[in-house]
Amino acid sequence: MAFINEVKKDIDFYHGLSAILKVMKGIAISQFHMFEKRIKTFDKFNEIVEGFLGSVDLERIRHPFINPTSDILGIVAVTSDAGLLGGLNMRIINTALSALTKAKGKLIIVGEKGAVYAREKGVSFVHMEGIKEEYMLSQAIGLRNYIVKEIAKGDLGKVKIIYPRAYSLITQRVENETLLPYGKQGSPHSSRLDLDGFILESSVGEVAEYLVYLWLGKRIYEIFNMSRLSEFAARYTHLEDCTKKIEDLDKKLKFKYFRLQHELTDRGMRELFAARLIYGRKKN
């Protein structure tokens, strides 16, 4: 009897836990849609930058933003410090480490949990503070300035960024995107402009340098926003997986409970039947 009561207590416990997870999933859904509406895009800026840089011959511009002078690869891994994300951070770090096995490079990790995982792997890296919504722009500018400084010193050439991106609440993947050199992102180029007849106050290289500098900060900020949005999607997915596991466990517990209850009822009937037989024999 004590054992069947323990099973009943387990069933009640998991029912309560399932209710809590339902509330947490609702919160994750609300956070996802609210943040999705707040994400800022810079379509006009992209149009101007890509319009200018796409119309000049980038191969003629001798600048490390466009034509690297170093073969050292910089990998930026954007991880999250939030909880209930499943193996998202692990996938990002593993993707970054896989990229570094193919080329000489430096690992830059955004986020403490990603840094913890990299330390466990025994990997050296540069650590940046995890994304905080209220400081996201300044953090993006800080990362941009660090990358620019390393490129100016010749300690970095090509720079890639690995981050989570949510295409919907239930569809997301780890992206591997080239930040620098500019022009290697696969964006379409317009027809080339012949600038020989123009009087320019600054050289094409200087204009390109400044535009790429602005574009780099803008792009990192966009990626930070997408990573933050992906946190809510990953949390919902993780909670949904937990809910399914609890539902499976609940079915097993209910089956065990009804089996024990049946066995208990069956045993009671057998004992009652045996007692009646014994009682009947004594009367005879």
Secondary structure, 3 states (H helix, E strand, C coil): CHHHHHHHHHHHHHHHHHHHHHHHHHHHHHHHHHHHHHCCCCHHHHHHHHHHHCCCCHHHCCCCCCCCCCCCEEEEEECCCCCCCCCHHHHHHHHHHHHHCCCCEEEEEECHHHHHHHHHCCCCCEEECCCCHHHHHHHHHHHHHHHHHHHHHCCCCEEEEEEEEECCCCCEEEEEEEEECCCCCCCCCCCCCCCCCCCCCCCHHHHHHHHHHHHHHHHHHHHHHHHHHHHHHHHHHHHHHHHHHHHHHHHHHHHHHHHHHHHHHHHHHHHHHHHHHHHHHHHC
